[in-house]
Amino acid sequence: MTSTLQPTGSTEVVKRPGRWLALGVLVLAVLLVAVDATVLGLATPYISEDLAPSGTQLLWIGDVYSFVIAGLLVSMGSLGDRIGRKRLLLHGATAFGAISVLNAYATTPETMILARALLGVAGATLMPATLALIRNLFHDPRERSLAVGIWGATASAGTAVGPILGGFLLEHFWWGSVFLINLPVMAVLVLVGLKLLPESRTPDPGPWDLTSVVLSLVGMIGVVYAVKEAAAHGVGWPPAAAGLLGAGALYAFGRRQLRLPAPLLDMRLFKHRGFSGAVLADLLTILGLSGLVFFLSQYLQLVQGRRPLEAGLAELPAAIGAVAAGLVAGRAARRFSVRSVVAGGLAAIGLALATLTVIGQSTGYPLLGAALLMVGTGAGFSFTVTADVILSSVPKEQAGAASAVSETAYELGAALGIAVLGSVVTGVYRGFTGPAGTPAAAHESLGGAVEAASGLPAPTAEAMLDAARQAFVDGLALAAGAGAAVLLAAAVAAWFLLRGQRLEDLAEHP
């Protein structure tokens, strides 16, 4: 394959022919993961009705994917650097599609939790590989910013396509059909990717250290599990022991990486202030958002009585804002500054979440739609620029590991957000006082209350559902307030940590 050279400042930049077509294949993988993440929330009421999970099992169904993927991302990113990022991506996409079938046909809560965990293993191969391949496809910093923007915009588009397509399927088929939509996307990705994607790997990368893999997995899952259990049931011996085990494993992982000649993750990357600031911003952003987003689809359907397709369309403004912002974020960061765009985006999300603290059962859509549009726009600006900073801060040989750190922050934030903020919603909800005759299952989840209402006399069912819905809304408003506080704090942190960072300067680092 030939290359063209174009002067950019004082450097010569290699431009690979066919790079934009190759990018089209990479964004299919992003679309695959984004659609899967969004349809789960939409399908949750139906899963609750069919599989009858407890409240704790429902949270596990929601966050076990993030637990596993967070524990394996760094390992899989490093594996891609070693065996080839294209190879890892295509094998991971094939596994992702196959395991989606297991999700679709799960018949018990335990099977669904296992299927989501296995999907996390496959998902851990996808996102780091896509970002790492973008880093190796696009050497011109302005082209790379646009490519990252398209990558982020596709993820946002997936959040729109998922609920709409999922809503249509849920109105015409059973809930398992929302997972089967992964199959055609996976097939196109693999067949076209074989032809268009270039292979890239780190020359002489050294062995893949299995001890580090185990330490990373045990550490991440232990810490996240401890936070989840402590938030849901209070501090006790099981979560304390898990937290100590996880923290010890992560400490051992870090010490081991400093000693290895070819580490899974070069810990020296965190000495770069821009890299560390971008990673922290991503983690706090998703932590503040994810718990709220996980329960929003339930609010739209079970509280406001919207049909699945209508609920999916109601969430569209967030994706529209994110797509639009993502495509211009790189240009905005060059015209103003990295820190102003990232901090401004985070502050916009925080203010939008703050408006949702006044949410009620009959809140009109103009407020919800405006808040979702602001959330999407802020996220589009922030995530696109931080991804560009992270990719540009490292040599291309470490692109897989750096991308994995970025995605680990995302997934860890998602798991912690669902665990902490989700537990806030669940804790407030479980405290509602229903009329005499309210079954215990109604206190497990709002979906359980809706299901239990079908077997009660009409007056009792109506009174119970009104109390349950109000408790759910109260918990959602409290979680929105907590999320707003986290996002505003993240905006302040980004303003200081990203001081002086410029995308052009970062591009010269390799």
Backbone hydrogen bonds, N-H to C=O, Kabsch-Sander energy under -0.5 kcal/mol:
donor,donor_aa,acceptor,acceptor_aa,energy
4,T,15,K,-1.7
6,Q,13,V,-1.5
8,T,11,T,-2.8
11,T,8,T,-1.7
13,V,6,Q,-2.0
14,V,12,E,-0.5
15,K,4,T,-2.4
16,R,14,V,-0.6
16,R,137,L,-0.7
19,R,16,R,-1.4
22,A,18,G,-2.2
23,L,19,R,-2.0
24,G,20,W,-1.5
25,V,21,L,-1.2
26,L,22,A,-1.9
27,V,23,L,-2.3
28,L,24,G,-0.6
28,L,25,V,-0.7
29,A,25,V,-0.9
29,A,26,L,-0.7
30,V,26,L,-1.3
31,L,27,V,-2.6
32,L,28,L,-2.3
33,V,29,A,-1.9
34,A,30,V,-2.6
35,V,31,L,-2.6
36,D,32,L,-1.7
37,A,33,V,-2.1
38,T,34,A,-1.9
39,V,35,V,-2.4
40,L,36,D,-1.0
41,G,37,A,-0.7
42,L,38,T,-1.2
43,A,39,V,-2.3
44,T,40,L,-1.1
46,Y,43,A,-0.6
47,I,43,A,-2.5
48,S,44,T,-2.8
49,E,45,P,-1.7
50,D,46,Y,-2.4
51,L,47,I,-2.9
52,A,47,I,-0.6
52,A,48,S,-1.2
58,L,54,S,-2.5
59,L,55,G,-1.8
60,W,56,T,-2.1
61,I,57,Q,-2.6
62,G,58,L,-1.7
63,D,59,L,-2.2
64,V,60,W,-2.7
67,F,63,D,-2.2
68,V,64,V,-2.4
69,I,65,Y,-2.5
70,A,66,S,-2.4
71,G,67,F,-1.6
72,L,68,V,-1.3
73,L,69,I,-1.7
76,M,72,L,-3.0
77,G,73,L,-3.0
78,S,74,V,-2.2
79,L,75,S,-2.1
80,G,76,M,-2.4
81,D,77,G,-1.6
82,R,78,S,-1.1
83,I,79,L,-3.1
84,G,80,G,-1.7
85,R,200,S,-2.5
88,L,84,G,-2.1
89,L,85,R,-2.4
90,L,86,K,-2.5
91,H,87,R,-2.1
92,G,88,L,-2.6
93,A,89,L,-2.5
94,T,90,L,-1.8
95,A,91,H,-2.2
96,F,92,G,-2.6
97,G,93,A,-2.1
98,A,94,T,-2.1
99,I,95,A,-2.8
100,S,96,F,-1.5
101,V,97,G,-0.8
101,V,98,A,-0.8
102,L,98,A,-0.8
103,N,99,I,-1.9
104,A,100,S,-2.1
105,Y,101,V,-1.7
106,A,103,N,-1.2
112,M,108,T,-2.1
113,I,109,P,-2.4
114,L,110,E,-2.3
115,A,111,T,-2.7
116,R,112,M,-2.5
117,A,113,I,-2.0
118,L,114,L,-2.4
119,L,115,A,-2.1
120,G,116,R,-1.5
121,V,117,A,-1.4
122,A,118,L,-1.9
123,G,119,L,-3.0
124,A,120,G,-1.8
125,T,122,A,-1.5
126,L,123,G,-1.1
127,M,123,G,-1.0
129,A,125,T,-0.6
130,T,126,L,-2.0
131,L,127,M,-2.0
132,A,128,P,-2.4
133,L,129,A,-2.3
134,I,130,T,-1.9
135,R,131,L,-2.1
136,N,132,A,-1.5
137,L,133,L,-1.7
138,F,134,I,-2.4
139,H,14,V,-0.7
139,H,137,L,-0.6
144,R,140,D,-2.7
145,S,141,P,-2.0
146,L,142,R,-2.0
147,A,143,E,-2.7
148,V,144,R,-2.9
149,G,145,S,-2.2
150,I,146,L,-2.5
151,W,147,A,-2.6
152,G,148,V,-2.9
153,A,149,G,-2.8
154,T,150,I,-2.3
155,A,151,W,-1.7
156,S,152,G,-2.1
157,A,153,A,-2.7
158,G,154,T,-2.3
159,T,155,A,-1.2
160,A,156,S,-1.0
160,A,157,A,-0.6
161,V,157,A,-3.3
162,G,158,G,-2.8
164,I,160,A,-1.6
165,L,161,V,-3.1
166,G,162,G,-3.2
167,G,163,P,-2.8
168,F,164,I,-2.1
169,L,165,L,-2.4
170,L,166,G,-2.8
171,E,167,G,-1.4
172,H,168,F,-0.8
172,H,169,L,-0.8
173,F,169,L,-3.5
177,S,174,W,-2.1
178,V,175,W,-1.6
179,F,176,G,-1.3
180,L,176,G,-0.9
181,I,177,S,-0.7
182,N,179,F,-1.4
183,L,180,L,-1.5
185,V,181,I,-0.8
186,M,182,N,-2.6
187,A,183,L,-2.4
188,V,184,P,-2.2
189,L,185,V,-2.4
190,V,186,M,-2.5
191,L,187,A,-2.4
192,V,188,V,-2.6
193,G,189,L,-2.2
194,L,190,V,-1.7
195,K,191,L,-0.5
195,K,192,V,-0.9
196,L,192,V,-2.3
197,L,193,G,-1.7
202,T,81,D,-3.9
209,D,207,P,-0.8
210,L,208,W,-0.8
213,V,209,D,-1.6
214,V,210,L,-2.4
215,L,211,T,-2.4
216,S,212,S,-2.5
217,L,213,V,-2.3
218,V,214,V,-2.9
219,G,215,L,-2.5
220,M,216,S,-2.4
221,I,217,L,-2.2
222,G,218,V,-2.4
223,V,219,G,-2.2
224,V,220,M,-2.4
225,Y,221,I,-2.6
226,A,222,G,-2.0
227,V,223,V,-2.1
228,K,224,V,-2.5
229,E,225,Y,-2.8
230,A,226,A,-2.5
231,A,227,V,-2.3
232,A,228,K,-1.9
233,H,229,E,-3.1
234,G,230,A,-1.6
240,A,236,G,-2.0
241,A,237,W,-2.9
242,A,238,P,-2.4
243,G,239,P,-2.6
244,L,240,A,-2.4
245,L,241,A,-2.5
246,G,242,A,-2.8
247,A,243,G,-2.8
248,G,244,L,-2.5
249,A,245,L,-2.3
250,L,246,G,-2.4
251,Y,247,A,-2.3
252,A,248,G,-2.4
253,F,249,A,-2.3
254,G,250,L,-2.5
255,R,251,Y,-2.4
256,R,252,A,-2.4
257,Q,253,F,-2.2
258,L,254,G,-1.5
259,R,255,R,-0.9
259,R,256,R,-0.5
260,L,256,R,-2.0
267,M,265,L,-1.0
269,L,266,D,-2.0
270,F,267,M,-1.4
271,K,268,R,-1.6
272,H,269,L,-1.6
273,R,271,K,-0.7
276,S,272,H,-2.5
277,G,273,R,-2.7
278,A,274,G,-2.3
279,V,275,F,-2.2
280,L,276,S,-2.4
281,A,277,G,-2.2
282,D,278,A,-2.2
283,L,279,V,-2.3
284,L,280,L,-2.5
285,T,281,A,-2.1
286,I,282,D,-2.3
287,L,283,L,-2.2
288,G,284,L,-2.1
289,L,285,T,-1.4
290,S,286,I,-3.0
291,G,287,L,-0.6
293,V,289,L,-2.5
294,F,290,S,-2.7
295,F,291,G,-1.0
296,L,292,L,-1.0
297,S,293,V,-0.8
299,Y,295,F,-2.0
300,L,296,L,-2.5
301,Q,297,S,-1.9
302,L,298,Q,-2.8
303,V,298,Q,-0.8
303,V,299,Y,-1.3
304,Q,299,Y,-2.1
305,G,301,Q,-0.6
306,R,300,L,-2.3
309,L,167,G,-0.6
311,A,307,R,-2.7
312,G,308,P,-2.3
313,L,309,L,-2.3
314,A,310,E,-2.0
315,E,311,A,-1.0
315,E,312,G,-0.6
316,L,313,L,-1.5
318,A,315,E,-0.9
319,A,315,E,-0.8
319,A,316,L,-0.5
320,I,316,L,-2.2
321,G,317,P,-2.5
322,A,318,A,-2.0
323,V,319,A,-2.6
324,A,320,I,-2.3
325,A,321,G,-2.4
326,G,322,A,-2.6
327,L,323,V,-1.6
328,V,324,A,-0.7
328,V,325,A,-0.8
329,A,325,A,-1.0
332,A,328,V,-2.4
333,A,329,A,-2.5
334,R,330,G,-1.6
335,R,331,R,-2.1
336,F,332,A,-2.7
338,V,501,Q,-1.0
341,V,337,S,-1.8
342,V,338,V,-2.4
343,A,339,R,-2.5
344,G,340,S,-1.9
345,G,341,V,-2.1
346,L,342,V,-2.4
347,A,343,A,-2.5
348,A,344,G,-2.1
349,I,345,G,-1.9
350,G,346,L,-2.4
351,L,347,A,-2.5
352,A,348,A,-2.1
353,L,349,I,-2.5
354,A,350,G,-1.9
355,T,351,L,-1.5
356,L,352,A,-0.8
356,L,353,L,-0.7
357,T,354,A,-1.4
358,V,355,T,-1.1
359,I,356,L,-1.5
363,T,360,G,-1.2
368,L,364,G,-1.3
369,G,365,Y,-3.9
370,A,366,P,-2.2
371,A,367,L,-2.3
372,L,368,L,-2.5
373,L,369,G,-2.3
374,M,370,A,-2.1
375,V,371,A,-2.4
376,G,372,L,-2.6
377,T,373,L,-2.3
378,G,374,M,-2.5
379,A,375,V,-2.4
380,G,376,G,-2.5
381,F,377,T,-2.0
382,S,378,G,-2.4
383,F,379,A,-2.7
384,T,380,G,-1.3
385,V,381,F,-1.7
386,T,382,S,-2.5
387,A,383,F,-2.2
388,D,384,T,-1.9
389,V,385,V,-2.6
390,I,386,T,-2.6
391,L,387,A,-2.4
392,S,388,D,-2.5
393,S,389,V,-1.2
394,V,391,L,-0.9
398,Q,395,P,-1.9
399,A,396,K,-1.5
402,A,398,Q,-2.5
403,S,399,A,-2.6
404,A,400,G,-2.1
405,V,401,A,-1.9
406,S,402,A,-2.0
407,E,403,S,-2.5
408,T,404,A,-2.7
409,A,405,V,-2.3
410,Y,406,S,-1.7
411,E,407,E,-2.9
412,L,408,T,-3.3
413,G,409,A,-2.3
414,A,410,Y,-2.1
415,A,411,E,-2.7
416,L,412,L,-2.8
417,G,413,G,-2.6
418,I,414,A,-2.6
419,A,415,A,-2.5
420,V,416,L,-3.4
421,L,417,G,-1.5
422,G,417,G,-1.3
423,S,419,A,-0.8
424,V,420,V,-1.5
425,V,421,L,-2.1
426,T,422,G,-2.6
427,G,423,S,-3.0
428,V,424,V,-2.3
429,Y,425,V,-2.5
430,R,426,T,-2.6
431,G,427,G,-0.6
431,G,428,V,-0.8
432,F,429,Y,-2.0
434,G,432,F,-0.7
438,T,435,P,-1.6
442,A,439,P,-1.2
443,H,440,A,-1.6
444,E,441,A,-1.2
445,S,441,A,-0.8
449,A,445,S,-1.7
450,V,446,L,-2.3
451,E,447,G,-2.1
452,A,448,G,-2.5
453,A,449,A,-2.0
454,S,450,V,-0.7
454,S,451,E,-0.9
455,G,452,A,-1.5
456,L,453,A,-1.5
461,A,457,P,-3.0
462,E,458,A,-2.5
463,A,459,P,-2.1
464,M,460,T,-2.6
465,L,461,A,-2.5
466,D,462,E,-2.1
467,A,463,A,-2.0
468,A,464,M,-2.6
469,R,465,L,-2.9
470,Q,466,D,-2.0
471,A,467,A,-2.1
472,F,468,A,-2.3
473,V,469,R,-2.5
474,D,470,Q,-2.4
475,G,471,A,-2.2
476,L,472,F,-2.2
477,A,473,V,-2.6
478,L,474,D,-2.0
479,A,475,G,-2.3
480,A,476,L,-2.2
481,G,477,A,-1.9
482,A,478,L,-2.1
483,G,479,A,-2.7
484,A,480,A,-2.4
485,A,481,G,-2.0
486,V,482,A,-2.1
487,L,483,G,-2.4
488,L,484,A,-2.4
489,A,485,A,-2.0
490,A,486,V,-2.2
491,A,487,L,-2.0
492,V,488,L,-1.8
493,A,489,A,-2.3
494,A,490,A,-2.7
495,W,491,A,-1.9
496,F,492,V,-1.4
497,L,493,A,-2.8
498,L,494,A,-2.2
499,R,496,F,-1.1
501,Q,498,L,-1.8
506,L,502,R,-2.3
507,A,503,L,-2.0
508,E,504,E,-0.7
508,E,505,D,-0.9
509,H,506,L,-1.8
